Amino acid sequence: MATEENKNAAPANGSKSASQQGFVYLPLIVGWLVPGGGHFLQRKWGRGALLGGSILAMFALGIAMQGKLYAGAHDVLDILGLAGDLGNGLLYFISRIAGWGADQVLVTTADYGTRFIVVAGLLNVIAAVDAHNLRTGRKS
Amino acid sequence: MTHFAAVVLFAFFASIVFGITQREKPRDMIRYGIYCFVLFVASAIVLSWVMYLIAR
């Protein structure tokens, strides 16, 4: 939570780091495309490896469980699922091109797998935002 | 894979991400990660029993 001191200090630190570090949204974009990539850009090797490994593992488990990759937006739930899947960045596009994942959920574990893939995407978005916060100095 | 194994795996990986992204110091990250893991698994067990008792 921001205190009065933090509110006053944040713009100064933020503008300083932003001017020093160039394009501040690069970690956000790289972090979205490659899980953990945003943290690697900040030289946070351990955090990046743990985040990337966790997200990759969840995505791989989802695919292994024959989870469904959302391809179209036919109804509201499909739109939400697609939004979650898109959070995986390149993993999603590579999987679509390679034809991984099921088109329909036929077994119980496929339902778990579908959730694993969606949540992996949502966690990847959180990780990318965290990398952006590191870049702007909002988080140390 | 059993439902419980899926829950444990889900909780494990999600807790790692939550721990790293929601806290600043490594010690706090580990503590928060463990806290999230326990809450994930415990809430899954409790809700499972609740649903079992409702369905009876």
N, CA and C atoms of all chains as a GROMACS GRO file, in nm:
protein
  588
    1MET      N    1   0.085  -0.119   0.000
    1MET     CA    2   0.000   0.000   0.000
    1MET      C    3   0.089   0.124   0.000
    2ALA      N    4   0.051   0.224  -0.077
    2ALA     CA    5   0.136   0.343  -0.092
    2ALA      C    6   0.113   0.439   0.023
    3THR      N    7   0.220   0.476   0.093
    3THR     CA    8   0.211   0.578   0.194
    3THR      C    9   0.232   0.712   0.127
    4GLU      N   10   0.221   0.820   0.209
    4GLU     CA   11   0.240   0.954   0.153
    4GLU      C   12   0.382   0.971   0.099
    5GLU      N   13   0.479   0.914   0.174
    5GLU     CA   14   0.619   0.924   0.130
    5GLU      C   15   0.641   0.852  -0.002
    6ASN      N   16   0.582   0.732  -0.010
    6ASN     CA   17   0.597   0.653  -0.133
    6ASN      C   18   0.536   0.723  -0.254
    7LYS      N   19   0.420   0.788  -0.229
    7LYS     CA   20   0.353   0.857  -0.338
    7LYS      C   21   0.440   0.970  -0.393
    8ASN      N   22   0.507   1.039  -0.299
    8ASN     CA   23   0.593   1.149  -0.342
    8ASN      C   24   0.719   1.096  -0.410
    9ALA      N   25   0.770   0.985  -0.360
    9ALA     CA   26   0.898   0.935  -0.410
    9ALA      C   27   0.882   0.858  -0.541
   10ALA      N   28   0.767   0.795  -0.560
   10ALA     CA   29   0.749   0.705  -0.675
   10ALA      C   30   0.770   0.771  -0.811
   11PRO      N   31   0.712   0.892  -0.837
   11PRO     CA   32   0.731   0.950  -0.970
   11PRO      C   33   0.876   0.982  -0.999
   12ALA      N   34   0.949   1.031  -0.895
   12ALA     CA   35   1.089   1.065  -0.917
   12ALA      C   36   1.170   0.941  -0.952
   13ASN      N   37   1.150   0.834  -0.872
   13ASN     CA   38   1.224   0.711  -0.899
   13ASN      C   39   1.183   0.651  -1.034
   14GLY      N   40   1.050   0.655  -1.058
   14GLY     CA   41   0.999   0.595  -1.180
   14GLY      C   42   1.053   0.664  -1.303
   15SER      N   43   1.049   0.799  -1.304
   15SER     CA   44   1.096   0.871  -1.422
   15SER      C   45   1.246   0.855  -1.440
   16LYS      N   46   1.319   0.846  -1.328
   16LYS     CA   47   1.464   0.829  -1.337
   16LYS      C   48   1.498   0.694  -1.398
   17SER      N   49   1.434   0.588  -1.343
   17SER     CA   50   1.466   0.455  -1.394
   17SER      C   51   1.418   0.439  -1.538
   18ALA      N   52   1.302   0.502  -1.569
   18ALA     CA   53   1.249   0.491  -1.705
   18ALA      C   54   1.344   0.554  -1.806
   19SER      N   55   1.397   0.672  -1.770
   19SER     CA   56   1.487   0.739  -1.863
   19SER      C   57   1.619   0.664  -1.875
   20GLN      N   58   1.659   0.596  -1.765
   20GLN     CA   59   1.786   0.524  -1.768
   20GLN      C   60   1.774   0.394  -1.845
   21GLN      N   61   1.657   0.332  -1.839
   21GLN     CA   62   1.648   0.195  -1.889
   21GLN      C   63   1.578   0.183  -2.024
   22GLY      N   64   1.541   0.291  -2.085
   22GLY     CA   65   1.482   0.284  -2.218
   22GLY      C   66   1.337   0.242  -2.216
   23PHE      N   67   1.303   0.151  -2.306
   23PHE     CA   68   1.164   0.110  -2.326
   23PHE      C   69   1.116   0.025  -2.208
   24VAL      N   70   1.032   0.085  -2.122
   24VAL     CA   71   0.994   0.018  -1.997
   24VAL      C   72   0.898  -0.098  -2.018
   25TYR      N   73   0.835  -0.105  -2.134
   25TYR     CA   74   0.737  -0.213  -2.156
   25TYR      C   75   0.802  -0.338  -2.217
   26LEU      N   76   0.932  -0.330  -2.244
   26LEU     CA   77   1.000  -0.447  -2.303
   26LEU      C   78   0.991  -0.571  -2.214
   27PRO      N   79   1.018  -0.560  -2.081
   27PRO     CA   80   1.004  -0.679  -1.996
   27PRO      C   81   0.862  -0.735  -1.995
   28LEU      N   82   0.763  -0.644  -2.004
   28LEU     CA   83   0.623  -0.687  -2.006
   28LEU      C   84   0.595  -0.770  -2.132
   29ILE      N   85   0.642  -0.721  -2.245
   29ILE     CA   86   0.617  -0.791  -2.372
   29ILE      C   87   0.696  -0.921  -2.379
   30VAL      N   88   0.824  -0.914  -2.343
   30VAL     CA   89   0.908  -1.035  -2.346
   30VAL      C   90   0.857  -1.137  -2.245
   31GLY      N   91   0.817  -1.086  -2.126
   31GLY     CA   92   0.764  -1.175  -2.022
   31GLY      C   93   0.636  -1.244  -2.066
   32TRP      N   94   0.556  -1.175  -2.144
   32TRP     CA   95   0.433  -1.237  -2.195
   32TRP      C   96   0.467  -1.343  -2.301
   33LEU      N   97   0.557  -1.306  -2.393
   33LEU     CA   98   0.589  -1.399  -2.503
   33LEU      C   99   0.663  -1.523  -2.452
   34VAL      N  100   0.760  -1.502  -2.364
   34VAL     CA  101   0.840  -1.614  -2.311
   34VAL      C  102   0.826  -1.615  -2.159
   35PRO      N  103   0.765  -1.717  -2.100
   35PRO     CA  104   0.750  -1.720  -1.954
   35PRO      C  105   0.885  -1.706  -1.883
   36GLY      N  106   0.892  -1.608  -1.794
   36GLY     CA  107   1.017  -1.583  -1.720
   36GLY      C  108   1.113  -1.492  -1.794
   37GLY      N  109   1.087  -1.464  -1.920
   37GLY     CA  110   1.178  -1.384  -2.002
   37GLY      C  111   1.194  -1.242  -1.951
   38GLY      N  112   1.087  -1.185  -1.899
   38GLY     CA  113   1.093  -1.049  -1.846
   38GLY      C  114   1.188  -1.038  -1.728
   39HIS      N  115   1.190  -1.142  -1.646
   39HIS     CA  116   1.281  -1.143  -1.531
   39HIS      C  117   1.425  -1.168  -1.574
   40PHE      N  118   1.442  -1.250  -1.678
   40PHE     CA  119   1.578  -1.272  -1.730
   40PHE      C  120   1.636  -1.140  -1.781
   41LEU      N  121   1.553  -1.055  -1.842
   41LEU     CA  122   1.599  -0.925  -1.890
   41LEU      C  123   1.648  -0.837  -1.775
   42GLN      N  124   1.587  -0.856  -1.658
   42GLN     CA  125   1.627  -0.779  -1.539
   42GLN      C  126   1.743  -0.846  -1.465
   43ARG      N  127   1.794  -0.951  -1.522
   43ARG     CA  128   1.901  -1.032  -1.461
   43ARG      C  129   1.857  -1.095  -1.329
   44LYS      N  130   1.729  -1.122  -1.317
   44LYS     CA  131   1.676  -1.197  -1.202
   44LYS      C  132   1.666  -1.342  -1.245
   45TRP      N  133   1.781  -1.407  -1.249
   45TRP     CA  134   1.788  -1.540  -1.308
   45TRP      C  135   1.707  -1.643  -1.230
   46GLY      N  136   1.720  -1.640  -1.097
   46GLY     CA  137   1.650  -1.738  -1.014
   46GLY      C  138   1.500  -1.725  -1.025
   47ARG      N  139   1.452  -1.601  -1.012
   47ARG     CA  140   1.308  -1.578  -1.019
   47ARG      C  141   1.256  -1.614  -1.158
   48GLY      N  142   1.330  -1.574  -1.260
   48GLY     CA  143   1.288  -1.605  -1.397
   48GLY      C  144   1.280  -1.754  -1.422
   49ALA      N  145   1.380  -1.827  -1.372
   49ALA     CA  146   1.381  -1.972  -1.393
   49ALA      C  147   1.263  -2.039  -1.322
   50LEU      N  148   1.237  -1.994  -1.198
   50LEU     CA  149   1.126  -2.053  -1.122
   50LEU      C  150   0.991  -2.020  -1.187
   51LEU      N  151   0.974  -1.894  -1.228
   51LEU     CA  152   0.848  -1.855  -1.291
   51LEU      C  153   0.830  -1.927  -1.425
   52GLY      N  154   0.937  -1.922  -1.507
   52GLY     CA  155   0.929  -1.987  -1.638
   52GLY      C  156   0.907  -2.137  -1.626
   53GLY      N  157   0.978  -2.199  -1.531
   53GLY     CA  158   0.964  -2.344  -1.511
   53GLY      C  159   0.824  -2.381  -1.465
   54SER      N  160   0.770  -2.302  -1.372
   54SER     CA  161   0.636  -2.332  -1.319
   54SER      C  162   0.530  -2.317  -1.428
   55ILE      N  163   0.537  -2.207  -1.502
   55ILE     CA  164   0.437  -2.182  -1.606
   55ILE      C  165   0.449  -2.285  -1.718
   56LEU      N  166   0.573  -2.312  -1.756
   56LEU     CA  167   0.595  -2.412  -1.861
   56LEU      C  168   0.545  -2.550  -1.817
   57ALA      N  169   0.572  -2.585  -1.690
   57ALA     CA  170   0.528  -2.715  -1.638
   57ALA      C  171   0.376  -2.724  -1.637
   58MET      N  172   0.311  -2.617  -1.594
   58MET     CA  173   0.164  -2.619  -1.591
   58MET      C  174   0.107  -2.633  -1.732
   59PHE      N  175   0.167  -2.560  -1.826
   59PHE     CA  176   0.120  -2.567  -1.964
   59PHE      C  177   0.143  -2.708  -2.020
   60ALA      N  178   0.263  -2.763  -1.996
   60ALA     CA  179   0.296  -2.897  -2.047
   60ALA      C  180   0.205  -3.003  -1.985
   61LEU      N  181   0.177  -2.990  -1.854
   61LEU     CA  182   0.086  -3.085  -1.790
   61LEU      C  183  -0.055  -3.075  -1.851
   62GLY      N  184  -0.096  -2.953  -1.879
   62GLY     CA  185  -0.227  -2.934  -1.943
   62GLY      C  186  -0.235  -3.001  -2.078
   63ILE      N  187  -0.130  -2.984  -2.157
   63ILE     CA  188  -0.126  -3.049  -2.289
   63ILE      C  189  -0.121  -3.200  -2.274
   64ALA      N  190  -0.039  -3.247  -2.177
   64ALA     CA  191  -0.026  -3.392  -2.155
   64ALA      C  192  -0.157  -3.454  -2.110
   65MET      N  193  -0.240  -3.376  -2.040
   65MET     CA  194  -0.370  -3.426  -1.994
   65MET      C  195  -0.476  -3.410  -2.102
   66GLN      N  196  -0.433  -3.382  -2.224
   66GLN     CA  197  -0.523  -3.363  -2.338
   66GLN      C  198  -0.618  -3.247  -2.317
   67GLY      N  199  -0.566  -3.141  -2.254
   67GLY     CA  200  -0.647  -3.022  -2.234
   67GLY      C  201  -0.679  -2.954  -2.366
   68LYS      N  202  -0.788  -2.878  -2.362
   68LYS     CA  203  -0.835  -2.811  -2.484
   68LYS      C  204  -0.768  -2.674  -2.497
   69LEU      N  205  -0.722  -2.644  -2.619
   69LEU     CA  206  -0.672  -2.509  -2.649
   69LEU      C  207  -0.787  -2.433  -2.716
   70TYR      N  208  -0.828  -2.324  -2.654
   70TYR     CA  209  -0.938  -2.247  -2.711
   70TYR      C  210  -0.893  -2.180  -2.841
   71ALA      N  211  -0.971  -2.198  -2.946
   71ALA     CA  212  -0.933  -2.143  -3.077
   71ALA      C  213  -1.027  -2.032  -3.122
   72GLY      N  214  -1.152  -2.041  -3.084
   72GLY     CA  215  -1.249  -1.942  -3.128
   72GLY      C  216  -1.327  -1.886  -3.012
   73ALA      N  217  -1.406  -1.783  -3.039
   73ALA     CA  218  -1.486  -1.720  -2.936
   73ALA      C  219  -1.633  -1.734  -2.973
   74HIS      N  220  -1.691  -1.851  -2.939
   74HIS     CA  221  -1.831  -1.876  -2.976
   74HIS      C  222  -1.928  -1.826  -2.870
   75ASP      N  223  -1.886  -1.832  -2.744
   75ASP     CA  224  -1.970  -1.777  -2.637
   75ASP      C  225  -1.880  -1.713  -2.532
   76VAL      N  226  -1.942  -1.662  -2.425
   76VAL     CA  227  -1.867  -1.586  -2.325
   76VAL      C  228  -1.758  -1.670  -2.261
   77LEU      N  229  -1.791  -1.795  -2.227
   77LEU     CA  230  -1.692  -1.881  -2.162
   77LEU      C  231  -1.573  -1.910  -2.254
   78ASP      N  232  -1.602  -1.924  -2.384
   78ASP     CA  233  -1.494  -1.945  -2.480
   78ASP      C  234  -1.404  -1.822  -2.491
   79ILE      N  235  -1.466  -1.704  -2.484
   79ILE     CA  236  -1.387  -1.580  -2.491
   79ILE      C  237  -1.294  -1.572  -2.370
   80LEU      N  238  -1.347  -1.605  -2.251
   80LEU     CA  239  -1.264  -1.601  -2.130
   80LEU      C  240  -1.152  -1.704  -2.138
   81GLY      N  241  -1.186  -1.823  -2.188
   81GLY     CA  242  -1.084  -1.928  -2.203
   81GLY      C  243  -0.977  -1.888  -2.302
   82LEU      N  244  -1.020  -1.826  -2.411
   82LEU     CA  245  -0.924  -1.781  -2.513
   82LEU      C  246  -0.833  -1.673  -2.456
   83ALA      N  247  -0.892  -1.582  -2.377
   83ALA     CA  248  -0.811  -1.475  -2.316
   83ALA      C  249  -0.705  -1.536  -2.223
   84GLY      N  250  -0.746  -1.636  -2.145
   84GLY     CA  251  -0.650  -1.703  -2.056
   84GLY      C  252  -0.542  -1.775  -2.134
   85ASP      N  253  -0.582  -1.846  -2.238
   85ASP     CA  254  -0.484  -1.919  -2.321
   85ASP      C  255  -0.384  -1.825  -2.387
   86LEU      N  256  -0.434  -1.709  -2.433
   86LEU     CA  257  -0.345  -1.613  -2.500
   86LEU      C  258  -0.238  -1.559  -2.406
   87GLY      N  259  -0.264  -1.567  -2.276
   87GLY     CA  260  -0.164  -1.523  -2.178
   87GLY      C  261  -0.036  -1.605  -2.184
   88ASN      N  262  -0.042  -1.722  -2.244
   88ASN     CA  263   0.078  -1.807  -2.254
   88ASN      C  264   0.177  -1.757  -2.360
   89GLY      N  265   0.137  -1.659  -2.438
   89GLY     CA  266   0.229  -1.601  -2.536
   89GLY      C  267   0.268  -1.699  -2.645
   90LEU      N  268   0.397  -1.712  -2.669
   90LEU     CA  269   0.444  -1.798  -2.779
   90LEU      C  270   0.405  -1.944  -2.759
   91LEU      N  271   0.397  -1.986  -2.632
   91LEU     CA  272   0.358  -2.126  -2.606
   91LEU      C  273   0.224  -2.157  -2.673
   92TYR      N  274   0.131  -2.063  -2.664
   92TYR     CA  275  -0.002  -2.084  -2.722
   92TYR      C  276   0.008  -2.094  -2.874
   93PHE      N  277   0.080  -1.999  -2.935
   93PHE     CA  278   0.085  -1.996  -3.081
   93PHE      C  279   0.160  -2.119  -3.135
   94ILE      N  280   0.269  -2.156  -3.068
   94ILE     CA  281   0.344  -2.275  -3.110
   94ILE      C  282   0.255  -2.400  -3.100
   95SER      N  283   0.182  -2.408  -2.989
   95SER     CA  284   0.094  -2.525  -2.970
   95SER      C  285  -0.016  -2.531  -3.075
   96ARG      N  286  -0.070  -2.414  -3.109
   96ARG     CA  287  -0.174  -2.411  -3.213
   96ARG      C  288  -0.119  -2.456  -3.348
   97ILE      N  289   0.003  -2.404  -3.380
   97ILE     CA  290   0.065  -2.440  -3.508
   97ILE      C  291   0.098  -2.589  -3.510
   98ALA      N  292   0.150  -2.640  -3.398
   98ALA     CA  293   0.190  -2.781  -3.390
   98ALA      C  294   0.070  -2.875  -3.376
   99GLY      N  295  -0.046  -2.818  -3.348
   99GLY     CA  296  -0.166  -2.902  -3.336
   99GLY      C  297  -0.175  -2.976  -3.203
  100TRP      N  298  -0.106  -2.923  -3.100
  100TRP     CA  299  -0.114  -2.986  -2.968
  100TRP      C  300  -0.246  -2.950  -2.902
  101GLY      N  301  -0.281  -3.027  -2.800
  101GLY     CA  302  -0.404  -3.001  -2.728
  101GLY      C  303  -0.524  -3.061  -2.801
  102ALA      N  304  -0.628  -3.086  -2.724
  102ALA     CA  305  -0.747  -3.150  -2.782
  102ALA      C  306  -0.844  -3.044  -2.834
  103ASP      N  307  -0.924  -3.085  -2.932
  103ASP     CA  308  -1.029  -2.996  -2.983
  103ASP      C  309  -1.152  -3.000  -2.893
  104GLN      N  310  -1.174  -3.119  -2.835
  104GLN     CA  311  -1.289  -3.136  -2.746
  104GLN      C  312  -1.246  -3.206  -2.619
  105VAL      N  313  -1.313  -3.175  -2.510
  105VAL     CA  314  -1.285  -3.242  -2.383
  105VAL      C  315  -1.362  -3.373  -2.380
  106LEU      N  316  -1.288  -3.485  -2.381
  106LEU     CA  317  -1.353  -3.616  -2.388
  106LEU      C  318  -1.337  -3.696  -2.259
  107VAL      N  319  -1.231  -3.670  -2.184
  107VAL     CA  320  -1.209  -3.743  -2.059
  107VAL      C  321  -1.197  -3.644  -1.944
  108THR      N  322  -1.209  -3.696  -1.821
  108THR     CA  323  -1.208  -3.608  -1.703
  108THR      C  324  -1.077  -3.531  -1.692
  109THR      N  325  -0.965  -3.601  -1.715
  109THR     CA  326  -0.836  -3.532  -1.700
  109THR      C  327  -0.820  -3.421  -1.804
  110ALA      N  328  -0.888  -3.432  -1.917
  110ALA     CA  329  -0.880  -3.326  -2.018
  110ALA      C  330  -0.941  -3.197  -1.964
  111ASP      N  331  -1.043  -3.211  -1.878
  111ASP     CA  332  -1.103  -3.092  -1.817
  111ASP      C  333  -1.002  -3.026  -1.723
  112TYR      N  334  -0.931  -3.108  -1.644
  112TYR     CA  335  -0.825  -3.053  -1.558
  112TYR      C  336  -0.719  -2.985  -1.646
  113GLY      N  337  -0.682  -3.054  -1.754
  113GLY     CA  338  -0.577  -3.002  -1.842
  113GLY      C  339  -0.613  -2.867  -1.902
  114THR      N  340  -0.740  -2.852  -1.939
  114THR     CA  341  -0.787  -2.724  -1.994
  114THR      C  342  -0.769  -2.612  -1.892
  115ARG      N  343  -0.802  -2.641  -1.767
  115ARG     CA  344  -0.785  -2.539  -1.660
  115ARG      C  345  -0.637  -2.510  -1.638
  116PHE      N  346  -0.554  -2.613  -1.642
  116PHE     CA  347  -0.409  -2.593  -1.624
  116PHE      C  348  -0.356  -2.496  -1.729
  117ILE      N  349  -0.399  -2.514  -1.854
  117ILE     CA  350  -0.350  -2.428  -1.963
  117ILE      C  351  -0.397  -2.284  -1.943
  118VAL      N  352  -0.524  -2.267  -1.909
  118VAL     CA  353  -0.578  -2.132  -1.889
  118VAL      C  354  -0.507  -2.064  -1.772
  119VAL      N  355  -0.492  -2.136  -1.661
  119VAL     CA  356  -0.428  -2.075  -1.543
  119VAL      C  357  -0.281  -2.046  -1.569
  120ALA      N  358  -0.213  -2.132  -1.646
  120ALA     CA  359  -0.074  -2.104  -1.682
  120ALA      C  360  -0.065  -1.970  -1.755
  121GLY      N  361  -0.160  -1.945  -1.843
  121GLY     CA  362  -0.162  -1.816  -1.914
  121GLY      C  363  -0.186  -1.699  -1.821
  122LEU      N  364  -0.278  -1.715  -1.727
  122LEU     CA  365  -0.307  -1.606  -1.634
  122LEU      C  366  -0.188  -1.580  -1.542
  123LEU      N  367  -0.123  -1.687  -1.498
  123LEU     CA  368  -0.003  -1.671  -1.413
  123LEU      C  369   0.109  -1.605  -1.492
  124ASN      N  370   0.118  -1.635  -1.621
  124ASN     CA  371   0.222  -1.573  -1.704
  124ASN      C  372   0.198  -1.423  -1.715
  125VAL      N  373   0.072  -1.382  -1.722
  125VAL     CA  374   0.042  -1.238  -1.726
  125VAL      C  375   0.086  -1.172  -1.595
  126ILE      N  376   0.058  -1.239  -1.482
  126ILE     CA  377   0.100  -1.184  -1.352
  126ILE      C  378   0.253  -1.171  -1.348
  127ALA      N  379   0.322  -1.273  -1.399
  127ALA     CA  380   0.469  -1.272  -1.399
  127ALA      C  381   0.522  -1.160  -1.489
  128ALA      N  382   0.458  -1.138  -1.603
  128ALA     CA  383   0.501  -1.032  -1.695
  128ALA      C  384   0.480  -0.894  -1.632
  129VAL      N  385   0.368  -0.875  -1.562
  129VAL     CA  386   0.343  -0.748  -1.494
  129VAL      C  387   0.446  -0.728  -1.382
  130ASP      N  388   0.483  -0.836  -1.314
  130ASP     CA  389   0.586  -0.829  -1.210
  130ASP      C  390   0.719  -0.784  -1.269
  131ALA      N  391   0.753  -0.837  -1.388
  131ALA     CA  392   0.877  -0.795  -1.455
  131ALA      C  393   0.871  -0.647  -1.490
  132HIS      N  394   0.755  -0.601  -1.532
  132HIS     CA  395   0.737  -0.459  -1.563
  132HIS      C  396   0.755  -0.374  -1.438
  133ASN      N  397   0.700  -0.422  -1.326
  133ASN     CA  398   0.715  -0.349  -1.200
  133ASN      C  399   0.861  -0.342  -1.156
  134LEU      N  400   0.936  -0.447  -1.182
  134LEU     CA  401   1.079  -0.446  -1.151
  134LEU      C  402   1.149  -0.341  -1.236
  135ARG      N  403   1.109  -0.333  -1.362
  135ARG     CA  404   1.174  -0.239  -1.454
  135ARG      C  405   1.147  -0.094  -1.415
  136THR      N  406   1.023  -0.065  -1.374
  136THR     CA  407   0.988   0.072  -1.339
  136THR      C  408   1.035   0.110  -1.199
  137GLY      N  409   1.082   0.014  -1.122
  137GLY     CA  410   1.127   0.043  -0.987
  137GLY      C  411   1.017   0.037  -0.884
  138ARG      N  412   0.896  -0.003  -0.926
  138ARG     CA  413   0.785  -0.016  -0.832
  138ARG      C  414   0.810  -0.132  -0.735
  139LYS      N  415   0.891  -0.226  -0.781
  139LYS     CA  416   0.926  -0.341  -0.696
  139LYS      C  417   1.076  -0.363  -0.705
  140SER      N  418   1.136  -0.403  -0.593
  140SER     CA  419   1.282  -0.422  -0.594
  140SER      C  420   1.318  -0.568  -0.617
  141MET      N  421  -0.403  -3.962  -1.382
  141MET     CA  422  -0.378  -3.870  -1.271
  141MET      C  423  -0.506  -3.852  -1.189
  142THR      N  424  -0.493  -3.862  -1.058
  142THR     CA  425  -0.611  -3.845  -0.974
  142THR      C  426  -0.641  -3.696  -0.959
  143HIS      N  427  -0.761  -3.668  -0.915
  143HIS     CA  428  -0.800  -3.529  -0.893
  143HIS      C  429  -0.710  -3.465  -0.788
  144PHE      N  430  -0.679  -3.541  -0.681
  144PHE     CA  431  -0.597  -3.484  -0.574
  144PHE      C  432  -0.454  -3.454  -0.622
  145ALA      N  433  -0.400  -3.542  -0.704
  145ALA     CA  434  -0.266  -3.517  -0.759
  145ALA      C  435  -0.267  -3.391  -0.845
  146ALA      N  436  -0.374  -3.373  -0.921
  146ALA     CA  437  -0.386  -3.252  -1.004
  146ALA      C  438  -0.394  -3.128  -0.916
  147VAL      N  439  -0.468  -3.139  -0.805
  147VAL     CA  440  -0.480  -3.025  -0.712
  147VAL      C  441  -0.344  -2.989  -0.653
  148VAL      N  442  -0.269  -3.093  -0.611
  148VAL     CA  443  -0.138  -3.068  -0.549
  148VAL      C  444  -0.041  -3.005  -0.650
  149LEU      N  445  -0.040  -3.055  -0.772
  149LEU     CA  446   0.048  -2.997  -0.876
  149LEU      C  447   0.008  -2.853  -0.907
  150PHE      N  448  -0.122  -2.832  -0.922
  150PHE     CA  449  -0.174  -2.698  -0.948
  150PHE      C  450  -0.132  -2.603  -0.836
  151ALA      N  451  -0.155  -2.646  -0.712
  151ALA     CA  452  -0.122  -2.562  -0.596
  151ALA      C  453   0.028  -2.533  -0.590
  152PHE      N  454   0.109  -2.633  -0.620
  152PHE     CA  455   0.254  -2.618  -0.613
  152PHE      C  456   0.303  -2.510  -0.711
  153PHE      N  457   0.264  -2.522  -0.836
  153PHE     CA  458   0.315  -2.427  -0.936
  153PHE      C  459   0.253  -2.288  -0.920
  154ALA      N  460   0.125  -2.283  -0.889
  154ALA     CA  461   0.061  -2.152  -0.870
  154ALA      C  462   0.120  -2.080  -0.748
  155SER      N  463   0.153  -2.157  -0.643
  155SER     CA  464   0.210  -2.096  -0.521
  155SER      C  465   0.348  -2.037  -0.548
  156ILE      N  466   0.426  -2.104  -0.633
  156ILE     CA  467   0.558  -2.050  -0.669
  156ILE      C  468   0.542  -1.913  -0.735
  157VAL      N  469   0.450  -1.906  -0.830
  157VAL     CA  470   0.430  -1.779  -0.902
  157VAL      C  471   0.376  -1.672  -0.806
  158PHE      N  472   0.278  -1.708  -0.724
  158PHE     CA  473   0.223  -1.611  -0.628
  158PHE      C  474   0.331  -1.563  -0.532
  159GLY      N  475   0.411  -1.654  -0.480
  159GLY     CA  476   0.515  -1.618  -0.384
  159GLY      C  477   0.613  -1.519  -0.443
  160ILE      N  478   0.659  -1.545  -0.565
  160ILE     CA  479   0.761  -1.459  -0.627
  160ILE      C  480   0.702  -1.323  -0.666
  161THR      N  481   0.580  -1.324  -0.715
  161THR     CA  482   0.525  -1.198  -0.769
  161THR      C  483   0.460  -1.110  -0.663
  162GLN      N  484   0.416  -1.168  -0.552
  162GLN     CA  485   0.341  -1.088  -0.455
  162GLN      C  486   0.424  -1.041  -0.336
  163ARG      N  487   0.549  -1.083  -0.327
  163ARG     CA  488   0.636  -1.040  -0.217
  163ARG      C  489   0.770  -0.994  -0.272
  164GLU      N  490   0.841  -0.914  -0.193
  164GLU     CA  491   0.966  -0.855  -0.244
  164GLU      C  492   1.091  -0.927  -0.197
  165LYS      N  493   1.094  -0.968  -0.069
  165LYS     CA  494   1.214  -1.033  -0.016
  165LYS      C  495   1.204  -1.184  -0.032
  166PRO      N  496   1.318  -1.250  -0.060
  166PRO     CA  497   1.315  -1.396  -0.080
  166PRO      C  498   1.254  -1.473   0.036
  167ARG      N  499   1.284  -1.430   0.159
  167ARG     CA  500   1.228  -1.501   0.275
  167ARG      C  501   1.074  -1.489   0.277
  168ASP      N  502   1.026  -1.369   0.248
  168ASP     CA  503   0.880  -1.348   0.244
  168ASP      C  504   0.816  -1.426   0.128
  169MET      N  505   0.891  -1.435   0.016
  169MET     CA  506   0.839  -1.510  -0.099
  169MET      C  507   0.815  -1.657  -0.062
  170ILE      N  508   0.914  -1.715   0.007
  170ILE     CA  509   0.902  -1.857   0.045
  170ILE      C  510   0.786  -1.876   0.142
  171ARG      N  511   0.777  -1.787   0.240
  171ARG     CA  512   0.670  -1.799   0.339
  171ARG      C  513   0.533  -1.783   0.275
  172TYR      N  514   0.521  -1.686   0.186
  172TYR     CA  515   0.391  -1.664   0.120
  172TYR      C  516   0.358  -1.779   0.024
  173GLY      N  517   0.460  -1.832  -0.041
  173GLY     CA  518   0.439  -1.947  -0.130
  173GLY      C  519   0.386  -2.068  -0.053
  174ILE      N  520   0.449  -2.095   0.062
  174ILE     CA  521   0.402  -2.207   0.145
  174ILE      C  522   0.260  -2.181   0.195
  175TYR      N  523   0.234  -2.057   0.235
  175TYR     CA  524   0.101  -2.019   0.284
  175TYR      C  525  -0.005  -2.043   0.175
  176CYS      N  526   0.027  -2.001   0.052
  176CYS     CA  527  -0.068  -2.020  -0.059
  176CYS      C  528  -0.089  -2.169  -0.086
  177PHE      N  529   0.020  -2.246  -0.084
  177PHE     CA  530   0.009  -2.389  -0.112
  177PHE      C  531  -0.083  -2.457  -0.010
  178VAL      N  532  -0.060  -2.427   0.116
  178VAL     CA  533  -0.142  -2.488   0.221
  178VAL      C  534  -0.289  -2.447   0.204
  179LEU      N  535  -0.312  -2.318   0.175
  179LEU     CA  536  -0.451  -2.273   0.157
  179LEU      C  537  -0.518  -2.340   0.037
  180PHE      N  538  -0.442  -2.353  -0.074
  180PHE     CA  539  -0.497  -2.419  -0.193
  180PHE      C  540  -0.542  -2.561  -0.160
  181VAL      N  541  -0.449  -2.637  -0.102
  181VAL     CA  542  -0.477  -2.779  -0.077
  181VAL      C  543  -0.585  -2.795   0.031
  182ALA      N  544  -0.572  -2.717   0.139
  182ALA     CA  545  -0.670  -2.729   0.248
  182ALA      C  546  -0.810  -2.690   0.199
  183SER      N  547  -0.820  -2.583   0.124
  183SER     CA  548  -0.952  -2.541   0.077
  183SER      C  549  -1.011  -2.643  -0.020
  184ALA      N  550  -0.925  -2.707  -0.100
  184ALA     CA  551  -0.975  -2.811  -0.191
  184ALA      C  552  -1.032  -2.929  -0.112
  185ILE      N  553  -0.962  -2.967  -0.004
  185ILE     CA  554  -1.009  -3.080   0.078
  185ILE      C  555  -1.141  -3.043   0.147
  186VAL      N  556  -1.145  -2.924   0.206
  186VAL     CA  557  -1.267  -2.882   0.277
  186VAL      C  558  -1.386  -2.873   0.181
  187LEU      N  559  -1.364  -2.808   0.065
  187LEU     CA  560  -1.473  -2.795  -0.031
  187LEU      C  561  -1.518  -2.931  -0.086
  188SER      N  562  -1.423  -3.023  -0.099
  188SER     CA  563  -1.459  -3.157  -0.145
  188SER      C  564  -1.553  -3.225  -0.047
  189TRP      N  565  -1.520  -3.212   0.083
  189TRP     CA  566  -1.608  -3.271   0.185
  189TRP      C  567  -1.744  -3.203   0.186
  190VAL      N  568  -1.745  -3.072   0.172
  190VAL     CA  569  -1.872  -2.998   0.170
  190VAL      C  570  -1.959  -3.047   0.054
  191MET      N  571  -1.899  -3.060  -0.064
  191MET     CA  572  -1.976  -3.105  -0.181
  191MET      C  573  -2.023  -3.249  -0.164
  192TYR      N  574  -1.937  -3.332  -0.100
  192TYR     CA  575  -1.974  -3.471  -0.076
  192TYR      C  576  -2.096  -3.478   0.017
  193LEU      N  577  -2.094  -3.396   0.124
  193LEU     CA  578  -2.205  -3.398   0.219
  193LEU      C  579  -2.333  -3.339   0.159
  194ILE      N  580  -2.318  -3.239   0.072
  194ILE     CA  581  -2.436  -3.181   0.007
  194ILE      C  582  -2.500  -3.283  -0.088
  195ALA      N  583  -2.414  -3.359  -0.156
  195ALA     CA  584  -2.463  -3.453  -0.257
  195ALA      C  585  -2.527  -3.578  -0.197
  196ARG      N  586  -2.507  -3.601  -0.067
  196ARG     CA  587  -2.561  -3.724  -0.006
  196ARG      C  588  -2.714  -3.723   0.000
   0.00000   0.00000   0.00000
